[in-house]
Amino acid sequence: MSITIIIYCLPLLGVTLLYLLFDVNYFLRFTLAICWSRIFNPRKRVLEKIVNHGICLTSDIDIFLKHMNNARYIRELDFARSCFYDCSGIFREIRRRKATVLQGATSIRYRRPISIFQPYKVTTQLIYWDEKRLYLEHDFVSLSDGFVRAAALSLQCVQGASVRDIVEAIEPGCVRPRKPEALRLWLESMDEFSLQFKAENRLDASKKKSTATEIKVVDSSTFLPIVDSRVDQ
């Protein structure tokens, strides 16, 4: 009897350990998003919009129990970007070149909350690129009224390959769009932050160097010779 109970408890224990050690829901949601995209989103051109659908569940809400918490928007962008890379063929080309892509920055504006159990869609579009980076625009749109609930910009850094070569290999002759004004201003703001960080780092390094090389100089005249007061008898 005890052996039977142990056998039945092993799967439950395994699932519990998986949830304790890994973000299982993230990987399940990721797999579902890719499968759904491959079925309902045929191969898209590089500059076409990719659409993903979602719904605000109880696991997505914030402390007020009414609408999606802010962190979930960023999490949903992971799935949206993955579907975009898969549908456009960019991910396949990146892997072929043995390169990697990393998230460099995200800027998001929350315009109106997504309520609990409210369905929505996330649109993703490539709006610009340079030699090493891709720039994506995302919109969270509620299906009931078509209102843009949140808008985001993503900066993706490609390491080990040229973005221009990747785009050219997927779509020969693809013309890069003009850089949007909002993107230009966002990049300028990040450049200002970078200059600020570099200045702070230089200041910290200078302080550490001056502290390490500081030597206390003592006047040798303050030392008096030691005289043996003993007298030979």
C-alpha positions as CSV (number, residue, x, y, z in Angstrom):
1,M,0.0,0.0,0.0
2,S,2.8,2.4,1.0
3,I,4.7,1.6,-2.3
4,T,1.5,2.4,-4.3
5,I,1.1,5.8,-2.5
6,I,4.8,6.6,-3.2
7,I,4.4,5.7,-6.9
8,Y,1.3,8.0,-7.2
9,C,3.1,10.8,-5.3
10,L,6.2,10.8,-7.5
11,P,4.6,12.7,-10.5
12,L,3.2,15.3,-8.1
13,L,6.6,15.7,-6.5
14,G,8.2,16.0,-9.9
15,V,5.8,18.7,-11.0
16,T,6.2,20.5,-7.6
17,L,10.0,20.5,-8.0
18,L,9.7,21.8,-11.6
19,Y,7.6,24.8,-10.4
20,L,10.0,25.4,-7.6
21,L,13.1,25.4,-9.7
22,F,11.9,26.8,-13.0
23,D,9.3,29.3,-14.2
24,V,7.2,26.6,-15.8
25,N,4.4,28.9,-16.9
26,Y,6.9,31.0,-18.9
27,F,8.1,28.1,-20.9
28,L,4.6,26.8,-21.5
29,R,3.4,30.2,-22.6
30,F,6.4,30.5,-24.9
31,T,5.8,27.2,-26.5
32,L,2.1,27.9,-26.9
33,A,2.8,31.3,-28.5
34,I,5.3,29.9,-31.0
35,C,2.9,27.0,-32.0
36,W,-0.1,29.4,-32.3
37,S,2.0,31.8,-34.4
38,R,3.1,29.0,-36.8
39,I,-0.4,27.8,-37.3
40,F,-2.3,31.2,-37.6
41,N,0.6,33.5,-38.7
42,P,2.0,32.4,-42.0
43,R,5.5,33.5,-43.1
44,K,5.7,37.3,-42.9
45,R,7.9,39.8,-44.6
46,V,10.5,41.6,-42.5
47,L,8.6,44.9,-42.2
48,E,5.1,43.3,-41.8
49,K,3.3,43.4,-38.5
50,I,3.0,40.3,-36.4
51,V,-0.1,39.8,-34.2
52,N,-0.2,37.8,-31.0
53,H,-3.3,37.4,-28.8
54,G,-3.6,37.1,-25.1
55,I,-6.0,37.4,-22.1
56,C,-5.4,38.8,-18.7
57,L,-5.7,35.9,-16.3
58,T,-5.6,35.8,-12.5
59,S,-1.9,35.1,-12.6
60,D,-1.3,38.4,-14.4
61,I,-3.2,40.8,-12.1
62,D,-1.6,43.3,-9.7
63,I,-2.2,43.8,-5.9
64,F,-5.5,45.5,-6.6
65,L,-6.9,42.4,-8.3
66,K,-8.4,44.4,-11.1
67,H,-6.0,44.6,-14.0
68,M,-2.7,43.4,-15.5
69,N,0.4,44.3,-13.5
70,N,3.2,46.3,-15.2
71,A,5.7,43.5,-15.3
72,R,3.4,41.3,-17.3
73,Y,3.5,43.7,-20.2
74,I,7.3,43.3,-20.5
75,R,6.9,39.6,-20.2
76,E,4.4,39.5,-23.0
77,L,6.9,41.4,-25.2
78,D,9.2,38.4,-24.9
79,F,6.6,36.2,-26.6
80,A,5.8,38.8,-29.2
81,R,9.4,39.2,-30.2
82,S,10.0,35.5,-30.4
83,C,7.0,35.1,-32.7
84,F,8.2,38.0,-34.8
85,Y,11.7,36.4,-35.2
86,D,10.1,33.0,-36.0
87,C,7.6,34.3,-38.6
88,S,10.0,36.7,-40.3
89,G,12.8,34.2,-40.6
90,I,15.2,36.4,-38.7
91,F,15.8,33.9,-35.9
92,R,16.6,31.1,-38.4
93,E,19.1,33.4,-40.1
94,I,20.7,34.4,-36.8
95,R,21.1,30.7,-35.8
96,R,22.6,29.9,-39.2
97,R,25.2,32.5,-38.7
98,K,25.8,31.3,-35.1
99,A,25.0,34.7,-33.7
100,T,22.9,35.7,-30.7
101,V,20.3,38.4,-30.0
102,L,19.9,40.1,-26.6
103,Q,17.4,42.6,-25.3
104,G,19.2,46.0,-25.0
105,A,16.5,48.3,-23.8
106,T,12.7,48.7,-23.5
107,S,10.6,51.8,-23.2
108,I,6.9,51.4,-22.5
109,R,4.0,53.8,-22.0
110,Y,0.9,52.6,-20.1
111,R,-2.2,54.4,-21.5
112,R,-5.1,52.5,-20.0
113,P,-5.2,49.3,-17.9
114,I,-6.0,45.9,-19.3
115,S,-8.7,44.5,-17.0
116,I,-8.9,41.0,-15.6
117,F,-10.2,38.5,-18.2
118,Q,-10.0,41.1,-20.9
119,P,-8.7,39.7,-24.3
120,Y,-6.1,41.8,-26.1
121,K,-3.6,41.5,-29.0
122,V,0.0,42.6,-29.2
123,T,1.3,43.9,-32.5
124,T,5.0,43.8,-33.3
125,Q,6.8,45.6,-36.2
126,L,10.4,46.2,-37.2
127,I,10.7,50.0,-37.6
128,Y,14.4,50.5,-38.0
129,W,17.8,48.8,-37.9
130,D,21.5,49.6,-38.0
131,E,24.6,47.5,-38.2
132,K,24.2,45.8,-34.8
133,R,20.7,46.5,-33.6
134,L,17.0,46.0,-34.4
135,Y,14.3,48.4,-33.3
136,L,10.8,47.0,-32.7
137,E,7.5,48.8,-32.0
138,H,4.8,47.0,-30.0
139,D,1.1,47.9,-29.3
140,F,-1.2,46.3,-26.7
141,V,-4.7,46.7,-28.2
142,S,-7.9,45.6,-26.5
143,L,-10.1,43.6,-28.8
144,S,-13.4,45.0,-27.4
145,D,-12.8,48.6,-28.5
146,G,-9.5,48.6,-30.5
147,F,-7.9,51.0,-28.0
148,V,-4.1,51.0,-27.7
149,R,-3.7,50.2,-24.0
150,A,0.1,50.4,-24.0
151,A,2.8,51.2,-26.5
152,A,6.5,50.1,-26.3
153,L,9.8,50.3,-28.1
154,S,12.4,47.5,-28.0
155,L,16.1,47.6,-28.8
156,Q,17.6,44.2,-29.7
157,C,21.4,43.8,-29.9
158,V,22.7,41.2,-32.4
159,Q,26.1,39.8,-31.5
160,G,28.2,37.9,-34.0
161,A,26.6,39.0,-37.2
162,S,25.6,42.1,-39.2
163,V,22.0,43.0,-39.0
164,R,22.1,44.5,-42.5
165,D,23.5,41.2,-43.8
166,I,20.8,39.3,-42.0
167,V,18.0,41.4,-43.5
168,E,19.5,41.3,-46.9
169,A,19.8,37.5,-46.8
170,I,16.1,37.2,-45.8
171,E,14.7,39.9,-48.2
172,P,17.2,41.0,-50.8
173,G,16.7,44.7,-51.6
174,C,14.6,45.4,-48.5
175,V,14.8,49.2,-48.0
176,R,15.3,50.3,-44.4
177,P,12.6,52.7,-43.2
178,R,13.3,56.2,-42.1
179,K,14.1,56.5,-38.4
180,P,11.0,57.6,-36.6
181,E,11.2,60.8,-34.5
182,A,10.1,59.1,-31.3
183,L,12.9,56.5,-31.8
184,R,15.5,59.2,-32.4
185,L,14.5,61.0,-29.2
186,W,14.5,57.8,-27.2
187,L,18.0,56.9,-28.5
188,E,19.3,60.4,-27.6
189,S,17.9,60.1,-24.1
190,M,19.8,56.7,-23.7
191,D,23.0,58.3,-25.0
192,E,22.6,61.0,-22.3
193,F,22.3,58.3,-19.6
194,S,25.4,56.5,-21.0
195,L,27.4,59.7,-20.8
196,Q,26.2,60.2,-17.2
197,F,27.2,56.7,-16.2
198,K,30.6,57.0,-17.9
199,A,31.3,60.3,-16.0
200,E,30.3,58.7,-12.7
201,N,32.5,55.7,-13.4
202,R,35.5,57.9,-14.2
203,L,34.9,59.9,-11.0
204,D,34.7,56.8,-8.9
205,A,37.8,55.4,-10.5
206,S,39.7,58.6,-9.9
207,K,38.7,58.6,-6.2
208,K,39.8,55.0,-5.8
209,K,43.2,55.8,-7.5
210,S,43.8,58.8,-5.4
211,T,43.0,56.9,-2.2
212,A,45.2,54.0,-3.2
213,T,48.2,56.2,-4.0
214,E,47.9,58.5,-1.1
215,I,51.1,58.4,1.0
216,K,51.5,60.0,4.4
217,V,54.7,62.0,4.5
218,V,56.3,62.3,7.9
219,D,59.0,64.9,8.6
220,S,62.2,63.1,9.4
221,S,63.2,65.9,11.8
222,T,60.6,64.7,14.3
223,F,62.6,61.6,14.9
224,L,65.3,62.1,17.6
225,P,68.3,59.8,18.0
226,I,68.1,57.3,20.8
227,V,70.8,57.9,23.4
228,D,71.9,55.1,25.7
229,S,71.8,56.6,29.1
230,R,73.8,53.8,30.6
231,V,77.4,54.8,31.7
232,D,80.1,52.3,31.7
233,Q,81.4,51.7,35.1
